[in-house]
């Protein structure tokens, strides 16, 4: 597996930790059908598969976050959620940097 692909993938341990952190529910609507597989910083922009970048969303909220007209508002809600759970959270640390992963 390519180093970047590996860095952006969500390991099982991360999914388990995020599921526990989020109570197994969508953090936006509260649906019990959420899955811990949504990147705050998208994979397409180099978003890492780390706890601080992964959230639990249901299919509907995940689709809306990825493609919806209100992405900025949703992004802010998620940002505040992650900052609450990780006091030292910094968005700049969530991006794949080729030279830091060699």
Biopython code that builds the backbone (N, CA, C, O; Angstrom):
import numpy as np
from Bio.PDB.StructureBuilder import StructureBuilder

atoms = [
    (1, "UNK", "N", (0.841, -1.177, 0.000)),
    (1, "UNK", "CA", (0.000, 0.000, 0.000)),
    (1, "UNK", "C", (0.889, 1.245, 0.000)),
    (1, "UNK", "O", (1.877, 1.312, 0.731)),
    (2, "UNK", "N", (0.535, 2.208, -0.810)),
    (2, "UNK", "CA", (1.271, 3.464, -0.904)),
    (2, "UNK", "C", (1.212, 4.186, 0.446)),
    (2, "UNK", "O", (0.197, 4.106, 1.137)),
    (3, "UNK", "N", (2.272, 4.883, 0.829)),
    (3, "UNK", "CA", (2.331, 5.569, 2.131)),
    (3, "UNK", "C", (1.200, 6.564, 2.314)),
    (3, "UNK", "O", (0.620, 6.647, 3.397)),
    (4, "UNK", "N", (0.876, 7.323, 1.269)),
    (4, "UNK", "CA", (-0.195, 8.301, 1.384)),
    (4, "UNK", "C", (-1.539, 7.603, 1.566)),
    (4, "UNK", "O", (-2.346, 8.017, 2.398)),
    (5, "UNK", "N", (-1.781, 6.555, 0.800)),
    (5, "UNK", "CA", (-3.030, 5.808, 0.919)),
    (5, "UNK", "C", (-3.183, 5.268, 2.337)),
    (5, "UNK", "O", (-4.265, 5.338, 2.920)),
    (6, "UNK", "N", (-2.114, 4.738, 2.881)),
    (6, "UNK", "CA", (-2.133, 4.205, 4.241)),
    (6, "UNK", "C", (-2.414, 5.316, 5.252)),
    (6, "UNK", "O", (-3.192, 5.114, 6.184)),
    (7, "UNK", "N", (-1.801, 6.474, 5.082)),
    (7, "UNK", "CA", (-1.965, 7.590, 6.016)),
    (7, "UNK", "C", (-3.395, 8.147, 5.996)),
    (7, "UNK", "O", (-3.875, 8.640, 7.017)),
    (8, "UNK", "N", (-4.075, 8.074, 4.855)),
    (8, "UNK", "CA", (-5.422, 8.623, 4.728)),
    (8, "UNK", "C", (-6.508, 7.616, 5.111)),
    (8, "UNK", "O", (-7.641, 7.998, 5.403)),
    (9, "UNK", "N", (-6.156, 6.336, 5.108)),
    (9, "UNK", "CA", (-7.111, 5.292, 5.484)),
    (9, "UNK", "C", (-7.393, 5.357, 6.980)),
    (9, "UNK", "O", (-6.586, 5.875, 7.752)),
    (10, "UNK", "N", (-8.538, 4.831, 7.380)),
    (10, "UNK", "CA", (-8.915, 4.842, 8.786)),
    (10, "UNK", "C", (-8.680, 3.450, 9.366)),
    (10, "UNK", "O", (-9.414, 2.514, 9.050)),
    (11, "UNK", "N", (-7.661, 3.309, 10.212)),
    (11, "UNK", "CA", (-7.389, 1.997, 10.821)),
    (11, "UNK", "C", (-8.528, 1.556, 11.745)),
    (11, "UNK", "O", (-9.263, 2.387, 12.280)),
    (12, "UNK", "N", (-8.661, 0.266, 11.922)),
    (12, "UNK", "CA", (-9.700, -0.301, 12.781)),
    (12, "UNK", "C", (-9.660, 0.303, 14.191)),
    (12, "UNK", "O", (-10.706, 0.594, 14.772)),
    (13, "UNK", "N", (-8.450, 0.491, 14.740)),
    (13, "UNK", "CA", (-8.315, 1.034, 16.092)),
    (13, "UNK", "C", (-8.894, 2.448, 16.179)),
    (13, "UNK", "O", (-9.518, 2.816, 17.175)),
    (14, "UNK", "N", (-8.680, 3.227, 15.129)),
    (14, "UNK", "CA", (-9.206, 4.599, 15.097)),
    (14, "UNK", "C", (-10.726, 4.560, 15.030)),
    (14, "UNK", "O", (-11.397, 5.311, 15.738)),
    (15, "UNK", "N", (-11.277, 3.692, 14.183)),
    (15, "UNK", "CA", (-12.735, 3.569, 14.089)),
    (15, "UNK", "C", (-13.338, 3.186, 15.436)),
    (15, "UNK", "O", (-14.369, 3.728, 15.835)),
    (16, "UNK", "N", (-12.701, 2.260, 16.132)),
    (16, "UNK", "CA", (-13.196, 1.828, 17.441)),
    (16, "UNK", "C", (-13.145, 2.973, 18.453)),
    (16, "UNK", "O", (-14.094, 3.168, 19.213)),
    (17, "UNK", "N", (-12.053, 3.726, 18.470)),
    (17, "UNK", "CA", (-11.912, 4.853, 19.401)),
    (17, "UNK", "C", (-12.937, 5.949, 19.092)),
    (17, "UNK", "O", (-13.518, 6.530, 20.008)),
    (18, "UNK", "N", (-13.157, 6.228, 17.812)),
    (18, "UNK", "CA", (-14.111, 7.261, 17.409)),
    (18, "UNK", "C", (-15.537, 6.816, 17.729)),
    (18, "UNK", "O", (-16.352, 7.619, 18.182)),
    (19, "UNK", "N", (-15.836, 5.551, 17.496)),
    (19, "UNK", "CA", (-17.171, 5.023, 17.820)),
    (19, "UNK", "C", (-17.445, 5.196, 19.321)),
    (19, "UNK", "O", (-18.540, 5.592, 19.720)),
    (20, "UNK", "N", (-16.443, 4.896, 20.133)),
    (20, "UNK", "CA", (-16.589, 5.041, 21.587)),
    (20, "UNK", "C", (-16.748, 6.525, 21.955)),
    (20, "UNK", "O", (-17.634, 6.873, 22.736)),
    (21, "UNK", "N", (-15.902, 7.398, 21.401)),
    (21, "UNK", "CA", (-15.966, 8.837, 21.679)),
    (21, "UNK", "C", (-17.336, 9.405, 21.327)),
    (21, "UNK", "O", (-17.890, 10.208, 22.078)),
    (22, "UNK", "N", (-17.885, 8.988, 20.181)),
    (22, "UNK", "CA", (-19.130, 9.544, 19.665)),
    (22, "UNK", "C", (-20.366, 8.767, 20.135)),
    (22, "UNK", "O", (-21.488, 9.094, 19.750)),
    (23, "UNK", "N", (-20.163, 7.763, 20.948)),
    (23, "UNK", "CA", (-21.294, 6.986, 21.462)),
    (23, "UNK", "C", (-22.001, 6.172, 20.395)),
    (23, "UNK", "O", (-23.148, 5.764, 20.579)),
    (24, "UNK", "N", (-21.320, 5.931, 19.273)),
    (24, "UNK", "CA", (-21.893, 5.132, 18.190)),
    (24, "UNK", "C", (-23.014, 5.820, 17.433)),
    (24, "UNK", "O", (-23.714, 5.179, 16.649)),
    (25, "UNK", "N", (-23.195, 7.116, 17.656)),
    (25, "UNK", "CA", (-24.281, 7.858, 17.000)),
    (25, "UNK", "C", (-23.729, 8.983, 16.135)),
    (25, "UNK", "O", (-22.633, 9.492, 16.367)),
    (26, "UNK", "N", (-24.512, 9.354, 15.138)),
    (26, "UNK", "CA", (-24.164, 10.493, 14.283)),
    (26, "UNK", "C", (-24.028, 11.731, 15.161)),
    (26, "UNK", "O", (-24.931, 12.038, 15.940)),
    (27, "UNK", "N", (-22.919, 12.438, 15.045)),
    (27, "UNK", "CA", (-22.703, 13.611, 15.898)),
    (27, "UNK", "C", (-23.539, 14.814, 15.460)),
    (27, "UNK", "O", (-23.625, 15.800, 16.192)),
    (28, "UNK", "N", (-24.147, 14.749, 14.292)),
    (28, "UNK", "CA", (-24.954, 15.871, 13.804)),
    (28, "UNK", "C", (-26.446, 15.699, 14.098)),
    (28, "UNK", "O", (-27.094, 16.645, 14.545)),
    (29, "UNK", "N", (-26.994, 14.520, 13.857)),
    (29, "UNK", "CA", (-28.440, 14.328, 14.039)),
    (29, "UNK", "C", (-28.787, 13.362, 15.161)),
    (29, "UNK", "O", (-29.946, 13.270, 15.564)),
    (30, "UNK", "N", (-27.786, 12.637, 15.670)),
    (30, "UNK", "CA", (-28.025, 11.697, 16.766)),
    (30, "UNK", "C", (-28.485, 10.316, 16.341)),
    (30, "UNK", "O", (-28.775, 9.473, 17.191)),
    (31, "UNK", "N", (-28.557, 10.071, 15.039)),
    (31, "UNK", "CA", (-28.996, 8.761, 14.551)),
    (31, "UNK", "C", (-28.098, 7.650, 15.096)),
    (31, "UNK", "O", (-26.875, 7.792, 15.129)),
    (32, "UNK", "N", (-28.719, 6.533, 15.529)),
    (32, "UNK", "CA", (-27.924, 5.397, 16.000)),
    (32, "UNK", "C", (-27.301, 4.605, 14.852)),
    (32, "UNK", "O", (-26.629, 3.599, 15.082)),
    (33, "UNK", "N", (-27.520, 5.053, 13.633)),
    (33, "UNK", "CA", (-26.983, 4.357, 12.455)),
    (33, "UNK", "C", (-25.726, 5.024, 11.911)),
    (33, "UNK", "O", (-25.384, 4.841, 10.743)),
    (34, "UNK", "N", (-25.041, 5.790, 12.743)),
    (34, "UNK", "CA", (-23.811, 6.444, 12.318)),
    (34, "UNK", "C", (-22.645, 5.478, 12.226)),
    (34, "UNK", "O", (-22.605, 4.460, 12.917)),
    (35, "UNK", "N", (-21.713, 5.807, 11.379)),
    (35, "UNK", "CA", (-20.479, 5.021, 11.228)),
    (35, "UNK", "C", (-19.285, 5.959, 11.378)),
    (35, "UNK", "O", (-19.327, 7.085, 10.881)),
    (36, "UNK", "N", (-18.233, 5.524, 12.045)),
    (36, "UNK", "CA", (-17.039, 6.367, 12.221)),
    (36, "UNK", "C", (-16.135, 6.321, 10.992)),
    (36, "UNK", "O", (-15.024, 5.795, 11.045)),
    (37, "UNK", "N", (-16.624, 6.877, 9.893)),
    (37, "UNK", "CA", (-15.853, 6.801, 8.652)),
    (37, "UNK", "C", (-15.839, 8.113, 7.864)),
    (37, "UNK", "O", (-15.527, 8.121, 6.673)),
    (38, "UNK", "N", (-16.177, 9.216, 8.526)),
    (38, "UNK", "CA", (-16.183, 10.506, 7.838)),
    (38, "UNK", "C", (-14.951, 11.307, 8.241)),
    (38, "UNK", "O", (-14.640, 11.437, 9.425)),
    (39, "UNK", "N", (-14.262, 11.837, 7.253)),
    (39, "UNK", "CA", (-13.094, 12.690, 7.486)),
    (39, "UNK", "C", (-13.559, 14.142, 7.616)),
    (39, "UNK", "O", (-14.323, 14.613, 6.774)),
    (40, "UNK", "N", (-13.118, 14.856, 8.648)),
    (40, "UNK", "CA", (-13.376, 16.297, 8.740)),
    (40, "UNK", "C", (-12.649, 16.979, 7.580)),
    (40, "UNK", "O", (-13.276, 17.670, 6.776)),
    (41, "UNK", "N", (-11.322, 16.789, 7.490)),
    (41, "UNK", "CA", (-10.561, 17.225, 6.308)),
    (41, "UNK", "C", (-10.647, 16.050, 5.334)),
    (41, "UNK", "O", (-10.125, 14.974, 5.626)),
    (42, "UNK", "N", (-11.288, 16.235, 4.191)),
    (42, "UNK", "CA", (-11.510, 15.129, 3.260)),
    (42, "UNK", "C", (-10.214, 14.460, 2.786)),
    (42, "UNK", "O", (-9.160, 15.088, 2.693)),
    (43, "UNK", "N", (-10.334, 13.179, 2.494)),
    (43, "UNK", "CA", (-9.200, 12.433, 1.929)),
    (43, "UNK", "C", (-8.705, 13.107, 0.654)),
    (43, "UNK", "O", (-7.506, 13.125, 0.380)),
    (44, "UNK", "N", (-9.633, 13.659, -0.123)),
    (44, "UNK", "CA", (-9.265, 14.297, -1.393)),
    (44, "UNK", "C", (-8.346, 15.504, -1.190)),
    (44, "UNK", "O", (-7.655, 15.929, -2.116)),
    (45, "UNK", "N", (-8.344, 16.051, 0.027)),
    (45, "UNK", "CA", (-7.460, 17.171, 0.343)),
    (45, "UNK", "C", (-6.323, 16.730, 1.264)),
    (45, "UNK", "O", (-5.632, 17.566, 1.847)),
    (46, "UNK", "N", (-6.132, 15.419, 1.392)),
    (46, "UNK", "CA", (-5.032, 14.904, 2.193)),
    (46, "UNK", "C", (-5.357, 14.724, 3.659)),
    (46, "UNK", "O", (-4.452, 14.717, 4.494)),
    (47, "UNK", "N", (-6.633, 14.578, 3.990)),
    (47, "UNK", "CA", (-7.044, 14.398, 5.379)),
    (47, "UNK", "C", (-6.624, 13.040, 5.925)),
    (47, "UNK", "O", (-6.942, 11.999, 5.350)),
    (48, "UNK", "N", (-5.912, 13.067, 7.033)),
    (48, "UNK", "CA", (-5.397, 11.848, 7.647)),
    (48, "UNK", "C", (-6.498, 11.020, 8.305)),
    (48, "UNK", "O", (-7.537, 11.549, 8.699)),
    (49, "UNK", "N", (-6.255, 9.724, 8.415)),
    (49, "UNK", "CA", (-7.173, 8.802, 9.090)),
    (49, "UNK", "C", (-6.842, 8.691, 10.564)),
    (49, "UNK", "O", (-6.610, 7.594, 11.071)),
    (50, "UNK", "N", (-6.819, 9.827, 11.259)),
    (50, "UNK", "CA", (-6.507, 9.862, 12.690)),
    (50, "UNK", "C", (-7.759, 10.279, 13.468)),
    (50, "UNK", "O", (-8.657, 10.920, 12.921)),
    (51, "UNK", "N", (-7.803, 9.907, 14.744)),
    (51, "UNK", "CA", (-8.968, 10.201, 15.589)),
    (51, "UNK", "C", (-9.432, 11.648, 15.495)),
    (51, "UNK", "O", (-10.629, 11.919, 15.411)),
    (52, "UNK", "N", (-8.491, 12.565, 15.510)),
    (52, "UNK", "CA", (-8.809, 13.992, 15.524)),
    (52, "UNK", "C", (-9.414, 14.483, 14.211)),
    (52, "UNK", "O", (-9.852, 15.630, 14.121)),
    (53, "UNK", "N", (-9.441, 13.621, 13.190)),
    (53, "UNK", "CA", (-9.989, 13.995, 11.888)),
    (53, "UNK", "C", (-11.198, 13.152, 11.485)),
    (53, "UNK", "O", (-11.813, 13.407, 10.449)),
    (54, "UNK", "N", (-11.538, 12.160, 12.287)),
    (54, "UNK", "CA", (-12.612, 11.240, 11.933)),
    (54, "UNK", "C", (-13.812, 11.457, 12.853)),
    (54, "UNK", "O", (-13.660, 11.644, 14.060)),
    (55, "UNK", "N", (-14.995, 11.428, 12.267)),
    (55, "UNK", "CA", (-16.226, 11.609, 13.021)),
    (55, "UNK", "C", (-17.246, 10.557, 12.614)),
    (55, "UNK", "O", (-17.158, 9.963, 11.540)),
    (56, "UNK", "N", (-18.210, 10.343, 13.491)),
    (56, "UNK", "CA", (-19.299, 9.417, 13.213)),
    (56, "UNK", "C", (-20.455, 10.197, 12.606)),
    (56, "UNK", "O", (-20.983, 11.125, 13.218)),
    (57, "UNK", "N", (-20.841, 9.809, 11.391)),
    (57, "UNK", "CA", (-21.988, 10.408, 10.718)),
    (57, "UNK", "C", (-22.871, 9.300, 10.147)),
    (57, "UNK", "O", (-22.375, 8.244, 9.755)),
    (58, "UNK", "N", (-24.178, 9.544, 10.103)),
    (58, "UNK", "CA", (-25.073, 8.627, 9.410)),
    (58, "UNK", "C", (-24.914, 8.874, 7.904)),
    (58, "UNK", "O", (-24.291, 9.852, 7.492)),
    (59, "UNK", "N", (-25.473, 7.995, 7.107)),
    (59, "UNK", "CA", (-25.330, 8.123, 5.663)),
    (59, "UNK", "C", (-25.855, 9.465, 5.165)),
    (59, "UNK", "O", (-25.214, 10.115, 4.339)),
    (60, "UNK", "N", (-27.006, 9.879, 5.657)),
    (60, "UNK", "CA", (-27.629, 11.122, 5.209)),
    (60, "UNK", "C", (-26.763, 12.339, 5.548)),
    (60, "UNK", "O", (-26.530, 13.190, 4.689)),
    (61, "UNK", "N", (-26.285, 12.427, 6.794)),
    (61, "UNK", "CA", (-25.460, 13.562, 7.196)),
    (61, "UNK", "C", (-24.102, 13.547, 6.497)),
    (61, "UNK", "O", (-23.555, 14.600, 6.168)),
    (62, "UNK", "N", (-23.557, 12.340, 6.270)),
    (62, "UNK", "CA", (-22.280, 12.233, 5.568)),
    (62, "UNK", "C", (-22.426, 12.758, 4.134)),
    (62, "UNK", "O", (-21.577, 13.502, 3.643)),
    (63, "UNK", "N", (-23.509, 12.360, 3.479)),
    (63, "UNK", "CA", (-23.765, 12.823, 2.115)),
    (63, "UNK", "C", (-23.949, 14.335, 2.094)),
    (63, "UNK", "O", (-23.405, 15.019, 1.228)),
    (64, "UNK", "N", (-24.710, 14.852, 3.040)),
    (64, "UNK", "CA", (-24.951, 16.291, 3.124)),
    (64, "UNK", "C", (-23.645, 17.039, 3.397)),
    (64, "UNK", "O", (-23.398, 18.097, 2.818)),
    (65, "UNK", "N", (-22.811, 16.483, 4.281)),
    (65, "UNK", "CA", (-21.529, 17.131, 4.587)),
    (65, "UNK", "C", (-20.634, 17.156, 3.346)),
    (65, "UNK", "O", (-19.998, 18.170, 3.056)),
    (66, "UNK", "N", (-20.587, 16.069, 2.635)),
    (66, "UNK", "CA", (-19.738, 15.990, 1.442)),
    (66, "UNK", "C", (-20.245, 16.852, 0.288)),
    (66, "UNK", "O", (-19.444, 17.436, -0.441)),
    (67, "UNK", "N", (-21.559, 16.937, 0.115)),
    (67, "UNK", "CA", (-22.116, 17.550, -1.092)),
    (67, "UNK", "C", (-23.137, 18.654, -0.859)),
    (67, "UNK", "O", (-23.641, 19.239, -1.818)),
    (68, "UNK", "N", (-23.443, 18.943, 0.373)),
    (68, "UNK", "CA", (-24.535, 19.867, 0.673)),
    (68, "UNK", "C", (-24.199, 21.337, 0.507)),
    (68, "UNK", "O", (-23.036, 21.741, 0.505)),
    (69, "UNK", "N", (-25.254, 22.120, 0.369)),
    (69, "UNK", "CA", (-25.123, 23.568, 0.200)),
    (69, "UNK", "C", (-24.673, 24.253, 1.486)),
    (69, "UNK", "O", (-24.134, 25.359, 1.447)),
    (70, "UNK", "N", (-24.892, 23.602, 2.618)),
    (70, "UNK", "CA", (-24.544, 24.202, 3.910)),
    (70, "UNK", "C", (-23.268, 23.614, 4.491)),
    (70, "UNK", "O", (-23.134, 23.510, 5.710)),
    (71, "UNK", "N", (-22.342, 23.234, 3.643)),
    (71, "UNK", "CA", (-21.108, 22.591, 4.099)),
    (71, "UNK", "C", (-20.354, 23.442, 5.117)),
    (71, "UNK", "O", (-19.875, 22.913, 6.120)),
    (72, "UNK", "N", (-20.242, 24.721, 4.885)),
    (72, "UNK", "CA", (-19.468, 25.578, 5.802)),
    (72, "UNK", "C", (-20.058, 25.577, 7.208)),
    (72, "UNK", "O", (-19.321, 25.524, 8.193)),
    (73, "UNK", "N", (-21.375, 25.634, 7.303)),
    (73, "UNK", "CA", (-22.029, 25.608, 8.618)),
    (73, "UNK", "C", (-21.797, 24.263, 9.303)),
    (73, "UNK", "O", (-21.504, 24.205, 10.497)),
    (74, "UNK", "N", (-21.930, 23.191, 8.538)),
    (74, "UNK", "CA", (-21.717, 21.855, 9.084)),
    (74, "UNK", "C", (-20.259, 21.687, 9.489)),
    (74, "UNK", "O", (-19.963, 21.126, 10.544)),
    (75, "UNK", "N", (-19.367, 22.165, 8.666)),
    (75, "UNK", "CA", (-17.938, 22.096, 8.959)),
    (75, "UNK", "C", (-17.623, 22.802, 10.281)),
    (75, "UNK", "O", (-16.817, 22.306, 11.069)),
    (76, "UNK", "N", (-18.245, 23.940, 10.526)),
    (76, "UNK", "CA", (-18.019, 24.674, 11.774)),
    (76, "UNK", "C", (-18.533, 23.885, 12.977)),
    (76, "UNK", "O", (-17.880, 23.858, 14.020)),
    (77, "UNK", "N", (-19.685, 23.247, 12.846)),
    (77, "UNK", "CA", (-20.218, 22.410, 13.930)),
    (77, "UNK", "C", (-19.247, 21.280, 14.255)),
    (77, "UNK", "O", (-18.977, 20.993, 15.421)),
    (78, "UNK", "N", (-18.729, 20.648, 13.212)),
    (78, "UNK", "CA", (-17.796, 19.533, 13.407)),
    (78, "UNK", "C", (-16.501, 20.041, 14.012)),
    (78, "UNK", "O", (-15.951, 19.401, 14.908)),
    (79, "UNK", "N", (-16.006, 21.165, 13.549)),
    (79, "UNK", "CA", (-14.777, 21.768, 14.086)),
    (79, "UNK", "C", (-14.928, 22.009, 15.599)),
    (79, "UNK", "O", (-14.036, 21.670, 16.376)),
    (80, "UNK", "N", (-16.042, 22.585, 16.001)),
    (80, "UNK", "CA", (-16.276, 22.857, 17.421)),
    (80, "UNK", "C", (-16.375, 21.566, 18.222)),
    (80, "UNK", "O", (-15.888, 21.495, 19.351)),
    (81, "UNK", "N", (-16.999, 20.555, 17.648)),
    (81, "UNK", "CA", (-17.102, 19.248, 18.298)),
    (81, "UNK", "C", (-15.717, 18.657, 18.543)),
    (81, "UNK", "O", (-15.425, 18.177, 19.638)),
    (82, "UNK", "N", (-14.873, 18.694, 17.527)),
    (82, "UNK", "CA", (-13.527, 18.133, 17.659)),
    (82, "UNK", "C", (-12.675, 18.952, 18.623)),
    (82, "UNK", "O", (-11.903, 18.381, 19.393)),
    (83, "UNK", "N", (-12.798, 20.259, 18.595)),
    (83, "UNK", "CA", (-12.049, 21.110, 19.528)),
    (83, "UNK", "C", (-12.458, 20.820, 20.970)),
    (83, "UNK", "O", (-11.621, 20.850, 21.872)),
    (84, "UNK", "N", (-13.732, 20.543, 21.187)),
    (84, "UNK", "CA", (-14.218, 20.210, 22.527)),
    (84, "UNK", "C", (-13.562, 18.925, 23.030)),
    (84, "UNK", "O", (-13.150, 18.841, 24.187)),
    (85, "UNK", "N", (-13.468, 17.932, 22.157)),
    (85, "UNK", "CA", (-12.910, 16.632, 22.552)),
    (85, "UNK", "C", (-11.384, 16.604, 22.586)),
    (85, "UNK", "O", (-10.796, 15.770, 23.273)),
    (86, "UNK", "N", (-10.748, 17.500, 21.857)),
    (86, "UNK", "CA", (-9.284, 17.548, 21.793)),
    (86, "UNK", "C", (-8.857, 19.002, 21.992)),
    (86, "UNK", "O", (-8.735, 19.744, 21.017)),
    (87, "UNK", "N", (-8.628, 19.420, 23.235)),
    (87, "UNK", "CA", (-8.310, 20.825, 23.529)),
    (87, "UNK", "C", (-7.136, 21.399, 22.730)),
    (87, "UNK", "O", (-7.105, 22.603, 22.476)),
    (88, "UNK", "N", (-6.188, 20.579, 22.336)),
    (88, "UNK", "CA", (-5.033, 21.048, 21.554)),
    (88, "UNK", "C", (-5.209, 20.796, 20.058)),
    (88, "UNK", "O", (-4.237, 20.795, 19.304)),
    (89, "UNK", "N", (-6.444, 20.584, 19.639)),
    (89, "UNK", "CA", (-6.763, 20.256, 18.250)),
    (89, "UNK", "C", (-6.368, 21.406, 17.321)),
    (89, "UNK", "O", (-6.676, 22.569, 17.579)),
    (90, "UNK", "N", (-5.686, 21.052, 16.244)),
    (90, "UNK", "CA", (-5.296, 22.030, 15.227)),
    (90, "UNK", "C", (-5.541, 21.422, 13.853)),
    (90, "UNK", "O", (-5.018, 20.357, 13.528)),
    (91, "UNK", "N", (-6.337, 22.110, 13.060)),
    (91, "UNK", "CA", (-6.663, 21.614, 11.725)),
    (91, "UNK", "C", (-5.414, 21.378, 10.880)),
    (91, "UNK", "O", (-5.371, 20.432, 10.095)),
    (92, "UNK", "N", (-4.419, 22.212, 11.029)),
    (92, "UNK", "CA", (-3.205, 22.097, 10.214)),
    (92, "UNK", "C", (-2.482, 20.766, 10.414)),
    (92, "UNK", "O", (-1.690, 20.367, 9.560)),
    (93, "UNK", "N", (-2.737, 20.075, 11.519)),
    (93, "UNK", "CA", (-2.081, 18.797, 11.797)),
    (93, "UNK", "C", (-2.816, 17.608, 11.185)),
    (93, "UNK", "O", (-2.388, 16.465, 11.344)),
    (94, "UNK", "N", (-3.905, 17.869, 10.493)),
    (94, "UNK", "CA", (-4.744, 16.798, 9.960)),
    (94, "UNK", "C", (-4.481, 16.482, 8.496)),
    (94, "UNK", "O", (-5.166, 15.642, 7.911)),
    (95, "UNK", "N", (-3.505, 17.138, 7.902)),
    (95, "UNK", "CA", (-3.191, 16.962, 6.484)),
    (95, "UNK", "C", (-1.981, 16.059, 6.283)),
    (95, "UNK", "O", (-1.011, 16.113, 7.039)),
    (96, "UNK", "N", (-2.061, 15.231, 5.251)),
    (96, "UNK", "CA", (-0.912, 14.407, 4.870)),
    (96, "UNK", "C", (0.210, 15.302, 4.385)),
    (96, "UNK", "O", (0.004, 16.161, 3.527)),
    (97, "UNK", "N", (1.389, 15.101, 4.933)),
    (97, "UNK", "CA", (2.584, 15.821, 4.515)),
    (97, "UNK", "C", (3.602, 14.753, 4.095)),
    (97, "UNK", "O", (4.105, 13.992, 4.922)),
    (98, "UNK", "N", (3.881, 14.719, 2.830)),
    (98, "UNK", "CA", (4.740, 13.662, 2.278)),
    (98, "UNK", "C", (6.024, 13.492, 3.077)),
    (98, "UNK", "O", (6.431, 12.364, 3.352)),
    (99, "UNK", "N", (6.653, 14.565, 3.444)),
    (99, "UNK", "CA", (7.961, 14.472, 4.073)),
    (99, "UNK", "C", (7.897, 14.099, 5.548)),
    (99, "UNK", "O", (8.927, 13.786, 6.146)),
    (100, "UNK", "N", (6.715, 14.126, 6.143)),
    (100, "UNK", "CA", (6.581, 13.717, 7.536)),
    (100, "UNK", "C", (6.214, 12.254, 7.682)),
    (100, "UNK", "O", (6.181, 11.736, 8.798)),
    (101, "UNK", "N", (5.936, 11.573, 6.570)),
    (101, "UNK", "CA", (5.464, 10.189, 6.633)),
    (101, "UNK", "C", (6.401, 9.216, 5.928)),
    (101, "UNK", "O", (6.020, 8.069, 5.693)),
    (102, "UNK", "N", (7.593, 9.633, 5.592)),
    (102, "UNK", "CA", (8.527, 8.738, 4.889)),
    (102, "UNK", "C", (9.272, 7.820, 5.820)),
    (102, "UNK", "O", (10.088, 7.015, 5.371)),
]
sb = StructureBuilder()
sb.init_structure("model")
sb.init_model(0)
sb.init_chain("A")
sb.init_seg("    ")
for serial, (resi, resn, name, xyz) in enumerate(atoms, 1):
    if name == "N":
        sb.init_residue(resn, " ", resi, " ")
    sb.init_atom(name, np.array(xyz, "f"), 0.0, 1.0, " ", f" {name:<3s}", serial, name[0])
structure = sb.get_structure()
